[in-house]
Amino acid sequence: MSKIAVWCRHKEDNIIGIGPNIPWHVSSDFKRFQRLTKHKALLVGQTTYESFPNRTLPNRKIYILTFEQDYQVSDPDNHFVIPLETVKDINEELYISGGASIYKLMMEKLMPDFIVDSVYMGDLQEGLTGNPVSITPSVTIMEQAYEKISDAFLLDNVETTIWAKKGGTLDETTLAHLKNAIYNY
Ligand SMILES: NC(=O)c1ccc[n+]([C@@H]2O[C@H](COP(=O)([O-])OP(=O)(O)OC[C@H]3O[C@@H](n4cnc5c(N)ncnc54)[C@H](OP(=O)(O)O)[C@@H]3O)[C@@H](O)[C@H]2O)c1
């Protein structure tokens, strides 16, 4: 089953967060993420999981990576802490949804089949506290080991392109879902 990385990064510096927050508010980007992942399984790190309102996203299964022993999830029927070694054995379409440490791990170890690469062209929100979180190492791997398989789609200052692993086998059903979620907004 396909593995898909989904991110929205700031142009040039590849920042995806400041502290726990995403430093822009683009409603259509959030809605695209919702369309991409509704009724799907997500993989996130603990920081990203805790940034979701009430630590949940309805209608999704969520796999969480954490080093915290006995970590308590908010919805034990749908949220599961898993060890890193078992991610490769997840036998369902999996949306790798951040943050930076999880993208880096997965780009290095798993190499997802697809990347939905959204690039925000606007200015970062000012006044947020915390360190900038960048995904430049993941973008470097993408640029070397992946190729663009769609035109760039521009909406509300966010440009979205689908990339696929060079030499990989494309699952046409997954690709159709990605295109549908991106183009039919
Ligand atoms: N723009 C976007 O598309 C987007 C998407 C998602 C997130 N974000 C942003 O990204 C930022 C968070 O990124 P982040 O890198 O700081 O945090 P993160 O990747 O969400 O989570 C980091 C945590 O994951 C756990 N973890 C990492 N590697 C692990 C491993 N090998 N095994 C088990 N657990 C592991 C650790 O938990 P412990 O605490 O136990 O060490 C670590 O603290 C936030 O600003 C968020 O808003 C942006």
The ligand as an SDF file (V2000), in Angstrom:
LIG
                    3D

 48 52  0  0  0  0  0  0  0  0999 V2000
    3.4970   22.7920    7.7460 N   0  0  0  0  0  0  0  0  0  0  0  0
    3.2820   21.4800    7.8440 C   0  0  0  0  0  0  0  0  0  0  0  0
    2.9690   20.8200    6.8570 O   0  0  0  0  0  0  0  0  0  0  0  0
    3.4260   20.8050    9.1710 C   0  0  0  0  0  0  0  0  0  0  0  0
    2.9730   19.4940    9.3400 C   0  0  0  0  0  0  0  0  0  0  0  0
    3.1430   18.8900   10.5850 C   0  0  0  0  0  0  0  0  0  0  0  0
    3.7730   19.5790   11.6130 C   0  0  0  0  0  0  0  0  0  0  0  0
    4.1920   20.8450   11.4110 N   0  0  0  0  0  0  0  0  0  0  0  0
    4.9160   21.5830   12.4300 C   0  0  0  0  0  0  0  0  0  0  0  0
    6.1120   20.8720   12.7280 O   0  0  0  0  0  0  0  0  0  0  0  0
    6.5070   21.2110   14.0480 C   0  0  0  0  0  0  0  0  0  0  0  0
    6.7710   19.9340   14.8530 C   0  0  0  0  0  0  0  0  0  0  0  0
    7.8730   19.2450   14.2810 O   0  0  0  0  0  0  0  0  0  0  0  0
    8.9410   18.5470   15.2220 P   0  0  0  0  0  0  0  0  0  0  0  0
    9.9830   17.9280   14.3520 O   0  0  0  0  0  0  0  0  0  0  0  0
    9.3850   19.5410   16.2360 O   0  0  0  0  0  0  0  0  0  0  0  0
    8.0980   17.4940   16.0240 O   0  0  0  0  0  0  0  0  0  0  0  0
    7.3460   16.1230   15.5870 P   0  0  0  0  0  0  0  0  0  0  0  0
    8.1310   15.4750   14.4810 O   0  0  0  0  0  0  0  0  0  0  0  0
    5.9150   16.3980   15.3530 O   0  0  0  0  0  0  0  0  0  0  0  0
    7.4360   15.2770   16.9010 O   0  0  0  0  0  0  0  0  0  0  0  0
    8.6930   15.0860   17.5490 C   0  0  0  0  0  0  0  0  0  0  0  0
    8.5220   14.0060   18.5760 C   0  0  0  0  0  0  0  0  0  0  0  0
    8.2940   12.7580   17.9260 O   0  0  0  0  0  0  0  0  0  0  0  0
    8.8810   11.7420   18.6900 C   0  0  0  0  0  0  0  0  0  0  0  0
    9.8500   10.9940   17.9050 N   0  0  0  0  0  0  0  0  0  0  0  0
   10.7240   11.4680   17.0030 C   0  0  0  0  0  0  0  0  0  0  0  0
   11.4540   10.4710   16.4990 N   0  0  0  0  0  0  0  0  0  0  0  0
   11.0390    9.3400   17.1210 C   0  0  0  0  0  0  0  0  0  0  0  0
   11.4220    7.9740   17.0160 C   0  0  0  0  0  0  0  0  0  0  0  0
   12.3960    7.5740   16.2020 N   0  0  0  0  0  0  0  0  0  0  0  0
   10.7970    7.0820   17.7750 N   0  0  0  0  0  0  0  0  0  0  0  0
    9.8290    7.4850   18.6430 C   0  0  0  0  0  0  0  0  0  0  0  0
    9.4280    8.7760   18.7850 N   0  0  0  0  0  0  0  0  0  0  0  0
   10.0410    9.6760   18.0150 C   0  0  0  0  0  0  0  0  0  0  0  0
    9.6140   12.4020   19.8180 C   0  0  0  0  0  0  0  0  0  0  0  0
    8.8020   12.3360   21.0020 O   0  0  0  0  0  0  0  0  0  0  0  0
    9.3840   12.5910   22.4660 P   0  0  0  0  0  0  0  0  0  0  0  0
    8.7680   13.9010   22.8500 O   0  0  0  0  0  0  0  0  0  0  0  0
    8.8950   11.4690   23.2940 O   0  0  0  0  0  0  0  0  0  0  0  0
   10.8580   12.6800   22.3750 O   0  0  0  0  0  0  0  0  0  0  0  0
    9.7750   13.8210   19.3920 C   0  0  0  0  0  0  0  0  0  0  0  0
    9.8010   14.7340   20.4180 O   0  0  0  0  0  0  0  0  0  0  0  0
    5.3830   22.0400   14.6450 C   0  0  0  0  0  0  0  0  0  0  0  0
    5.6920   23.4050   14.4820 O   0  0  0  0  0  0  0  0  0  0  0  0
    4.2000   21.6850   13.7530 C   0  0  0  0  0  0  0  0  0  0  0  0
    3.2240   22.7060   13.7350 O   0  0  0  0  0  0  0  0  0  0  0  0
    4.0290   21.4630   10.2120 C   0  0  0  0  0  0  0  0  0  0  0  0
  1  2  1  0
  2  3  2  0
  2  4  1  0
  4  5  1  0
  4 48  2  0
  5  6  2  0
  6  7  1  0
  7  8  2  0
  8  9  1  0
  8 48  1  0
  9 10  1  0
  9 46  1  0
 10 11  1  0
 11 12  1  0
 11 44  1  0
 12 13  1  0
 13 14  1  0
 14 15  2  0
 14 16  1  0
 14 17  1  0
 17 18  1  0
 18 19  2  0
 18 20  1  0
 18 21  1  0
 21 22  1  0
 22 23  1  0
 23 24  1  0
 23 42  1  0
 24 25  1  0
 25 26  1  0
 25 36  1  0
 26 27  1  0
 26 35  1  0
 27 28  2  0
 28 29  1  0
 29 30  1  0
 29 35  2  0
 30 31  1  0
 30 32  2  0
 32 33  1  0
 33 34  2  0
 34 35  1  0
 36 37  1  0
 36 42  1  0
 37 38  1  0
 38 39  2  0
 38 40  1  0
 38 41  1  0
 42 43  1  0
 44 45  1  0
 44 46  1  0
 46 47  1  0
M  CHG  2   8   1  16  -1
M  END
$$$$
